[in-house]
Amino acid sequence: MPRKLKRVRKTSTRQTHVHEFTGSTKLAEQGAERHNHRFAGVTGQVIPCGKSHIHEIDLSRTDFFDHFHKLKRIRTGRAIPVGNGKHVHFVKGNTTLVDGHVHPFNFATLIQKPLV
């Protein structure tokens, strides 16, 4: 039987902007099993937050090292101005639990609209 999807109320019909991101997790496990993962993706659109905004990363997967992890429902911090009307966001969190461990991560998104 198909899974019923939860309806999401749109706050705006006007598209805003998104950010690309790329990063590496922190190391996990010990000895020969010690490893990290890489990941990349694109955030969701703007979520207003006070006089600023944040973005959500709905789902991104790490690369494969006999398993992979997900970055799931992670929210960025507020916009950090970097000059010329551009900004980035700081992101901190943990991957999903797989193979008995999680990986912490932190990274900054890339700027919005890099060619404009």
Chimera marker file (.cmm) of the C-alpha trace (Angstrom):
<marker_set name="trace">
<marker id="1" x="0.000" y="0.000" z="0.000" r="1" g="1" b="0" radius="0.5"/>
<marker id="2" x="1.501" y="3.405" z="-0.930" r="1" g="1" b="0" radius="0.5"/>
<marker id="3" x="2.726" y="5.523" z="1.945" r="1" g="1" b="0" radius="0.5"/>
<marker id="4" x="0.619" y="8.627" z="2.533" r="1" g="1" b="0" radius="0.5"/>
<marker id="5" x="2.704" y="11.774" z="2.112" r="1" g="1" b="0" radius="0.5"/>
<marker id="6" x="2.313" y="14.583" z="4.610" r="1" g="1" b="0" radius="0.5"/>
<marker id="7" x="1.086" y="17.814" z="3.034" r="1" g="1" b="0" radius="0.5"/>
<marker id="8" x="3.522" y="20.678" z="3.337" r="1" g="1" b="0" radius="0.5"/>
<marker id="9" x="2.153" y="24.203" z="3.436" r="1" g="1" b="0" radius="0.5"/>
<marker id="10" x="4.055" y="26.471" z="1.077" r="1" g="1" b="0" radius="0.5"/>
<marker id="11" x="5.022" y="29.800" z="2.597" r="1" g="1" b="0" radius="0.5"/>
<marker id="12" x="5.561" y="31.420" z="-0.793" r="1" g="1" b="0" radius="0.5"/>
<marker id="13" x="5.036" y="30.598" z="-4.438" r="1" g="1" b="0" radius="0.5"/>
<marker id="14" x="7.995" y="32.797" z="-5.412" r="1" g="1" b="0" radius="0.5"/>
<marker id="15" x="11.274" y="30.934" z="-5.709" r="1" g="1" b="0" radius="0.5"/>
<marker id="16" x="14.054" y="32.305" z="-3.546" r="1" g="1" b="0" radius="0.5"/>
<marker id="17" x="17.541" y="30.799" z="-3.550" r="1" g="1" b="0" radius="0.5"/>
<marker id="18" x="19.452" y="27.678" z="-2.554" r="1" g="1" b="0" radius="0.5"/>
<marker id="19" x="23.092" y="26.919" z="-1.694" r="1" g="1" b="0" radius="0.5"/>
<marker id="20" x="25.379" y="24.175" z="-2.888" r="1" g="1" b="0" radius="0.5"/>
<marker id="21" x="27.468" y="22.433" z="-0.249" r="1" g="1" b="0" radius="0.5"/>
<marker id="22" x="30.277" y="19.929" z="-0.056" r="1" g="1" b="0" radius="0.5"/>
<marker id="23" x="32.173" y="18.533" z="2.891" r="1" g="1" b="0" radius="0.5"/>
<marker id="24" x="33.724" y="15.664" z="4.800" r="1" g="1" b="0" radius="0.5"/>
<marker id="25" x="32.626" y="14.069" z="8.037" r="1" g="1" b="0" radius="0.5"/>
<marker id="26" x="34.832" y="13.716" z="11.081" r="1" g="1" b="0" radius="0.5"/>
<marker id="27" x="36.542" y="10.361" z="11.639" r="1" g="1" b="0" radius="0.5"/>
<marker id="28" x="34.670" y="7.520" z="13.354" r="1" g="1" b="0" radius="0.5"/>
<marker id="29" x="35.609" y="4.088" z="14.707" r="1" g="1" b="0" radius="0.5"/>
<marker id="30" x="39.085" y="2.899" z="15.670" r="1" g="1" b="0" radius="0.5"/>
<marker id="31" x="41.977" y="0.917" z="14.141" r="1" g="1" b="0" radius="0.5"/>
<marker id="32" x="41.577" y="-0.480" z="10.623" r="1" g="1" b="0" radius="0.5"/>
<marker id="33" x="37.894" y="0.548" z="10.630" r="1" g="1" b="0" radius="0.5"/>
<marker id="34" x="38.662" y="4.253" z="11.264" r="1" g="1" b="0" radius="0.5"/>
<marker id="35" x="37.212" y="6.268" z="8.392" r="1" g="1" b="0" radius="0.5"/>
<marker id="36" x="35.294" y="9.318" z="7.257" r="1" g="1" b="0" radius="0.5"/>
<marker id="37" x="32.957" y="10.111" z="4.381" r="1" g="1" b="0" radius="0.5"/>
<marker id="38" x="32.462" y="12.874" z="1.809" r="1" g="1" b="0" radius="0.5"/>
<marker id="39" x="29.151" y="14.406" z="0.797" r="1" g="1" b="0" radius="0.5"/>
<marker id="40" x="27.672" y="17.094" z="-1.461" r="1" g="1" b="0" radius="0.5"/>
<marker id="41" x="24.269" y="18.497" z="-2.293" r="1" g="1" b="0" radius="0.5"/>
<marker id="42" x="21.964" y="21.479" z="-2.519" r="1" g="1" b="0" radius="0.5"/>
<marker id="43" x="19.913" y="23.022" z="0.293" r="1" g="1" b="0" radius="0.5"/>
<marker id="44" x="16.215" y="23.723" z="0.156" r="1" g="1" b="0" radius="0.5"/>
<marker id="45" x="14.892" y="27.234" z="-0.395" r="1" g="1" b="0" radius="0.5"/>
<marker id="46" x="14.731" y="30.051" z="2.148" r="1" g="1" b="0" radius="0.5"/>
<marker id="47" x="12.972" y="29.545" z="5.485" r="1" g="1" b="0" radius="0.5"/>
<marker id="48" x="12.463" y="32.995" z="7.104" r="1" g="1" b="0" radius="0.5"/>
<marker id="49" x="14.001" y="33.249" z="10.568" r="1" g="1" b="0" radius="0.5"/>
<marker id="50" x="13.742" y="36.632" z="12.322" r="1" g="1" b="0" radius="0.5"/>
<marker id="51" x="15.504" y="39.254" z="10.200" r="1" g="1" b="0" radius="0.5"/>
<marker id="52" x="17.484" y="36.527" z="8.440" r="1" g="1" b="0" radius="0.5"/>
<marker id="53" x="16.764" y="33.085" z="7.040" r="1" g="1" b="0" radius="0.5"/>
<marker id="54" x="17.913" y="29.473" z="7.187" r="1" g="1" b="0" radius="0.5"/>
<marker id="55" x="17.757" y="26.493" z="4.808" r="1" g="1" b="0" radius="0.5"/>
<marker id="56" x="16.975" y="22.816" z="5.301" r="1" g="1" b="0" radius="0.5"/>
<marker id="57" x="18.923" y="19.906" z="3.894" r="1" g="1" b="0" radius="0.5"/>
<marker id="58" x="16.171" y="17.355" z="3.381" r="1" g="1" b="0" radius="0.5"/>
<marker id="59" x="18.423" y="14.490" z="2.357" r="1" g="1" b="0" radius="0.5"/>
<marker id="60" x="21.982" y="13.962" z="1.188" r="1" g="1" b="0" radius="0.5"/>
<marker id="61" x="24.019" y="10.763" z="1.242" r="1" g="1" b="0" radius="0.5"/>
<marker id="62" x="27.689" y="10.292" z="1.976" r="1" g="1" b="0" radius="0.5"/>
<marker id="63" x="30.058" y="8.344" z="-0.237" r="1" g="1" b="0" radius="0.5"/>
<marker id="64" x="30.448" y="4.608" z="0.297" r="1" g="1" b="0" radius="0.5"/>
<marker id="65" x="32.922" y="2.858" z="2.649" r="1" g="1" b="0" radius="0.5"/>
<marker id="66" x="31.227" y="-0.576" z="2.907" r="1" g="1" b="0" radius="0.5"/>
<marker id="67" x="28.234" y="1.538" z="4.050" r="1" g="1" b="0" radius="0.5"/>
<marker id="68" x="26.913" y="5.074" z="3.666" r="1" g="1" b="0" radius="0.5"/>
<marker id="69" x="25.183" y="7.582" z="5.950" r="1" g="1" b="0" radius="0.5"/>
<marker id="70" x="22.543" y="10.245" z="5.387" r="1" g="1" b="0" radius="0.5"/>
<marker id="71" x="22.444" y="13.901" z="6.284" r="1" g="1" b="0" radius="0.5"/>
<marker id="72" x="18.750" y="14.137" z="6.985" r="1" g="1" b="0" radius="0.5"/>
<marker id="73" x="16.574" y="17.078" z="8.023" r="1" g="1" b="0" radius="0.5"/>
<marker id="74" x="19.520" y="19.268" z="8.944" r="1" g="1" b="0" radius="0.5"/>
<marker id="75" x="18.994" y="23.027" z="9.266" r="1" g="1" b="0" radius="0.5"/>
<marker id="76" x="21.640" y="25.611" z="8.493" r="1" g="1" b="0" radius="0.5"/>
<marker id="77" x="22.444" y="28.551" z="10.706" r="1" g="1" b="0" radius="0.5"/>
<marker id="78" x="21.382" y="32.072" z="9.753" r="1" g="1" b="0" radius="0.5"/>
<marker id="79" x="22.935" y="33.916" z="6.797" r="1" g="1" b="0" radius="0.5"/>
<marker id="80" x="26.533" y="35.106" z="7.269" r="1" g="1" b="0" radius="0.5"/>
<marker id="81" x="27.342" y="38.086" z="4.973" r="1" g="1" b="0" radius="0.5"/>
<marker id="82" x="30.582" y="37.725" z="2.988" r="1" g="1" b="0" radius="0.5"/>
<marker id="83" x="30.449" y="40.977" z="0.958" r="1" g="1" b="0" radius="0.5"/>
<marker id="84" x="28.931" y="42.152" z="-2.332" r="1" g="1" b="0" radius="0.5"/>
<marker id="85" x="25.438" y="41.184" z="-1.125" r="1" g="1" b="0" radius="0.5"/>
<marker id="86" x="26.430" y="37.508" z="-0.876" r="1" g="1" b="0" radius="0.5"/>
<marker id="87" x="26.209" y="35.195" z="2.115" r="1" g="1" b="0" radius="0.5"/>
<marker id="88" x="26.903" y="31.653" z="3.319" r="1" g="1" b="0" radius="0.5"/>
<marker id="89" x="25.476" y="29.504" z="6.115" r="1" g="1" b="0" radius="0.5"/>
<marker id="90" x="27.252" y="27.440" z="8.770" r="1" g="1" b="0" radius="0.5"/>
<marker id="91" x="26.004" y="23.887" z="9.226" r="1" g="1" b="0" radius="0.5"/>
<marker id="92" x="26.732" y="21.527" z="12.120" r="1" g="1" b="0" radius="0.5"/>
<marker id="93" x="25.258" y="18.109" z="12.865" r="1" g="1" b="0" radius="0.5"/>
<marker id="94" x="25.619" y="14.332" z="12.792" r="1" g="1" b="0" radius="0.5"/>
<marker id="95" x="24.969" y="11.746" z="10.120" r="1" g="1" b="0" radius="0.5"/>
<marker id="96" x="22.422" y="8.988" z="10.617" r="1" g="1" b="0" radius="0.5"/>
<marker id="97" x="23.458" y="5.957" z="12.683" r="1" g="1" b="0" radius="0.5"/>
<marker id="98" x="24.747" y="3.159" z="10.438" r="1" g="1" b="0" radius="0.5"/>
<marker id="99" x="27.079" y="0.246" z="11.227" r="1" g="1" b="0" radius="0.5"/>
<marker id="100" x="26.996" y="1.195" z="14.924" r="1" g="1" b="0" radius="0.5"/>
<marker id="101" x="28.291" y="4.764" z="14.558" r="1" g="1" b="0" radius="0.5"/>
<marker id="102" x="27.532" y="8.316" z="13.464" r="1" g="1" b="0" radius="0.5"/>
<marker id="103" x="29.870" y="10.956" z="12.062" r="1" g="1" b="0" radius="0.5"/>
<marker id="104" x="29.837" y="14.562" z="13.255" r="1" g="1" b="0" radius="0.5"/>
<marker id="105" x="30.305" y="17.211" z="10.572" r="1" g="1" b="0" radius="0.5"/>
<marker id="106" x="30.515" y="20.968" z="10.170" r="1" g="1" b="0" radius="0.5"/>
<marker id="107" x="30.840" y="23.038" z="7.030" r="1" g="1" b="0" radius="0.5"/>
<marker id="108" x="29.887" y="26.312" z="5.373" r="1" g="1" b="0" radius="0.5"/>
<marker id="109" x="27.649" y="26.368" z="2.318" r="1" g="1" b="0" radius="0.5"/>
<marker id="110" x="28.851" y="27.935" z="-0.896" r="1" g="1" b="0" radius="0.5"/>
<marker id="111" x="27.556" y="31.418" z="-1.737" r="1" g="1" b="0" radius="0.5"/>
<marker id="112" x="24.147" y="31.813" z="-3.304" r="1" g="1" b="0" radius="0.5"/>
<marker id="113" x="23.973" y="32.702" z="-7.032" r="1" g="1" b="0" radius="0.5"/>
<marker id="114" x="27.744" y="32.399" z="-7.637" r="1" g="1" b="0" radius="0.5"/>
<marker id="115" x="27.642" y="33.731" z="-11.228" r="1" g="1" b="0" radius="0.5"/>
<marker id="116" x="25.341" y="36.700" z="-10.597" r="1" g="1" b="0" radius="0.5"/>
<link id1="1" id2="2" r="1" g="1" b="0" radius="0.2"/>
<link id1="2" id2="3" r="1" g="1" b="0" radius="0.2"/>
<link id1="3" id2="4" r="1" g="1" b="0" radius="0.2"/>
<link id1="4" id2="5" r="1" g="1" b="0" radius="0.2"/>
<link id1="5" id2="6" r="1" g="1" b="0" radius="0.2"/>
<link id1="6" id2="7" r="1" g="1" b="0" radius="0.2"/>
<link id1="7" id2="8" r="1" g="1" b="0" radius="0.2"/>
<link id1="8" id2="9" r="1" g="1" b="0" radius="0.2"/>
<link id1="9" id2="10" r="1" g="1" b="0" radius="0.2"/>
<link id1="10" id2="11" r="1" g="1" b="0" radius="0.2"/>
<link id1="11" id2="12" r="1" g="1" b="0" radius="0.2"/>
<link id1="12" id2="13" r="1" g="1" b="0" radius="0.2"/>
<link id1="13" id2="14" r="1" g="1" b="0" radius="0.2"/>
<link id1="14" id2="15" r="1" g="1" b="0" radius="0.2"/>
<link id1="15" id2="16" r="1" g="1" b="0" radius="0.2"/>
<link id1="16" id2="17" r="1" g="1" b="0" radius="0.2"/>
<link id1="17" id2="18" r="1" g="1" b="0" radius="0.2"/>
<link id1="18" id2="19" r="1" g="1" b="0" radius="0.2"/>
<link id1="19" id2="20" r="1" g="1" b="0" radius="0.2"/>
<link id1="20" id2="21" r="1" g="1" b="0" radius="0.2"/>
<link id1="21" id2="22" r="1" g="1" b="0" radius="0.2"/>
<link id1="22" id2="23" r="1" g="1" b="0" radius="0.2"/>
<link id1="23" id2="24" r="1" g="1" b="0" radius="0.2"/>
<link id1="24" id2="25" r="1" g="1" b="0" radius="0.2"/>
<link id1="25" id2="26" r="1" g="1" b="0" radius="0.2"/>
<link id1="26" id2="27" r="1" g="1" b="0" radius="0.2"/>
<link id1="27" id2="28" r="1" g="1" b="0" radius="0.2"/>
<link id1="28" id2="29" r="1" g="1" b="0" radius="0.2"/>
<link id1="29" id2="30" r="1" g="1" b="0" radius="0.2"/>
<link id1="30" id2="31" r="1" g="1" b="0" radius="0.2"/>
<link id1="31" id2="32" r="1" g="1" b="0" radius="0.2"/>
<link id1="32" id2="33" r="1" g="1" b="0" radius="0.2"/>
<link id1="33" id2="34" r="1" g="1" b="0" radius="0.2"/>
<link id1="34" id2="35" r="1" g="1" b="0" radius="0.2"/>
<link id1="35" id2="36" r="1" g="1" b="0" radius="0.2"/>
<link id1="36" id2="37" r="1" g="1" b="0" radius="0.2"/>
<link id1="37" id2="38" r="1" g="1" b="0" radius="0.2"/>
<link id1="38" id2="39" r="1" g="1" b="0" radius="0.2"/>
<link id1="39" id2="40" r="1" g="1" b="0" radius="0.2"/>
<link id1="40" id2="41" r="1" g="1" b="0" radius="0.2"/>
<link id1="41" id2="42" r="1" g="1" b="0" radius="0.2"/>
<link id1="42" id2="43" r="1" g="1" b="0" radius="0.2"/>
<link id1="43" id2="44" r="1" g="1" b="0" radius="0.2"/>
<link id1="44" id2="45" r="1" g="1" b="0" radius="0.2"/>
<link id1="45" id2="46" r="1" g="1" b="0" radius="0.2"/>
<link id1="46" id2="47" r="1" g="1" b="0" radius="0.2"/>
<link id1="47" id2="48" r="1" g="1" b="0" radius="0.2"/>
<link id1="48" id2="49" r="1" g="1" b="0" radius="0.2"/>
<link id1="49" id2="50" r="1" g="1" b="0" radius="0.2"/>
<link id1="50" id2="51" r="1" g="1" b="0" radius="0.2"/>
<link id1="51" id2="52" r="1" g="1" b="0" radius="0.2"/>
<link id1="52" id2="53" r="1" g="1" b="0" radius="0.2"/>
<link id1="53" id2="54" r="1" g="1" b="0" radius="0.2"/>
<link id1="54" id2="55" r="1" g="1" b="0" radius="0.2"/>
<link id1="55" id2="56" r="1" g="1" b="0" radius="0.2"/>
<link id1="56" id2="57" r="1" g="1" b="0" radius="0.2"/>
<link id1="57" id2="58" r="1" g="1" b="0" radius="0.2"/>
<link id1="58" id2="59" r="1" g="1" b="0" radius="0.2"/>
<link id1="59" id2="60" r="1" g="1" b="0" radius="0.2"/>
<link id1="60" id2="61" r="1" g="1" b="0" radius="0.2"/>
<link id1="61" id2="62" r="1" g="1" b="0" radius="0.2"/>
<link id1="62" id2="63" r="1" g="1" b="0" radius="0.2"/>
<link id1="63" id2="64" r="1" g="1" b="0" radius="0.2"/>
<link id1="64" id2="65" r="1" g="1" b="0" radius="0.2"/>
<link id1="65" id2="66" r="1" g="1" b="0" radius="0.2"/>
<link id1="66" id2="67" r="1" g="1" b="0" radius="0.2"/>
<link id1="67" id2="68" r="1" g="1" b="0" radius="0.2"/>
<link id1="68" id2="69" r="1" g="1" b="0" radius="0.2"/>
<link id1="69" id2="70" r="1" g="1" b="0" radius="0.2"/>
<link id1="70" id2="71" r="1" g="1" b="0" radius="0.2"/>
<link id1="71" id2="72" r="1" g="1" b="0" radius="0.2"/>
<link id1="72" id2="73" r="1" g="1" b="0" radius="0.2"/>
<link id1="73" id2="74" r="1" g="1" b="0" radius="0.2"/>
<link id1="74" id2="75" r="1" g="1" b="0" radius="0.2"/>
<link id1="75" id2="76" r="1" g="1" b="0" radius="0.2"/>
<link id1="76" id2="77" r="1" g="1" b="0" radius="0.2"/>
<link id1="77" id2="78" r="1" g="1" b="0" radius="0.2"/>
<link id1="78" id2="79" r="1" g="1" b="0" radius="0.2"/>
<link id1="79" id2="80" r="1" g="1" b="0" radius="0.2"/>
<link id1="80" id2="81" r="1" g="1" b="0" radius="0.2"/>
<link id1="81" id2="82" r="1" g="1" b="0" radius="0.2"/>
<link id1="82" id2="83" r="1" g="1" b="0" radius="0.2"/>
<link id1="83" id2="84" r="1" g="1" b="0" radius="0.2"/>
<link id1="84" id2="85" r="1" g="1" b="0" radius="0.2"/>
<link id1="85" id2="86" r="1" g="1" b="0" radius="0.2"/>
<link id1="86" id2="87" r="1" g="1" b="0" radius="0.2"/>
<link id1="87" id2="88" r="1" g="1" b="0" radius="0.2"/>
<link id1="88" id2="89" r="1" g="1" b="0" radius="0.2"/>
<link id1="89" id2="90" r="1" g="1" b="0" radius="0.2"/>
<link id1="90" id2="91" r="1" g="1" b="0" radius="0.2"/>
<link id1="91" id2="92" r="1" g="1" b="0" radius="0.2"/>
<link id1="92" id2="93" r="1" g="1" b="0" radius="0.2"/>
<link id1="93" id2="94" r="1" g="1" b="0" radius="0.2"/>
<link id1="94" id2="95" r="1" g="1" b="0" radius="0.2"/>
<link id1="95" id2="96" r="1" g="1" b="0" radius="0.2"/>
<link id1="96" id2="97" r="1" g="1" b="0" radius="0.2"/>
<link id1="97" id2="98" r="1" g="1" b="0" radius="0.2"/>
<link id1="98" id2="99" r="1" g="1" b="0" radius="0.2"/>
<link id1="99" id2="100" r="1" g="1" b="0" radius="0.2"/>
<link id1="100" id2="101" r="1" g="1" b="0" radius="0.2"/>
<link id1="101" id2="102" r="1" g="1" b="0" radius="0.2"/>
<link id1="102" id2="103" r="1" g="1" b="0" radius="0.2"/>
<link id1="103" id2="104" r="1" g="1" b="0" radius="0.2"/>
<link id1="104" id2="105" r="1" g="1" b="0" radius="0.2"/>
<link id1="105" id2="106" r="1" g="1" b="0" radius="0.2"/>
<link id1="106" id2="107" r="1" g="1" b="0" radius="0.2"/>
<link id1="107" id2="108" r="1" g="1" b="0" radius="0.2"/>
<link id1="108" id2="109" r="1" g="1" b="0" radius="0.2"/>
<link id1="109" id2="110" r="1" g="1" b="0" radius="0.2"/>
<link id1="110" id2="111" r="1" g="1" b="0" radius="0.2"/>
<link id1="111" id2="112" r="1" g="1" b="0" radius="0.2"/>
<link id1="112" id2="113" r="1" g="1" b="0" radius="0.2"/>
<link id1="113" id2="114" r="1" g="1" b="0" radius="0.2"/>
<link id1="114" id2="115" r="1" g="1" b="0" radius="0.2"/>
<link id1="115" id2="116" r="1" g="1" b="0" radius="0.2"/>
</marker_set>
